Amino acid sequence: MKRATLRTALVSAALVLLAASSSANAVCRRNTCYQQLNQCRATGTPYIICYGAYEDCLIRNGCQIP
């Protein structure tokens, strides 16, 4: 009985982690942060300020910083 409960708990945890990582990857693939970087640059804001905001966006969405 304990094995079935443990197995169910492990499968449930794996599904939760998979769902969380899938949603984070979807945000990274959509690349909304890069679009925001381009929009920021188009306004004439200095690159370093725009890139800082870009990195913050990536971190908030769980993406890797290039």
Secondary structure, 3 states (H helix, E strand, C coil): CHHHHHHHHHHHHHHHHHHHHHHHHHHHHHCHHHHHHHHHHHCCCCHHHHHHHHHHHHHHCCCCCC
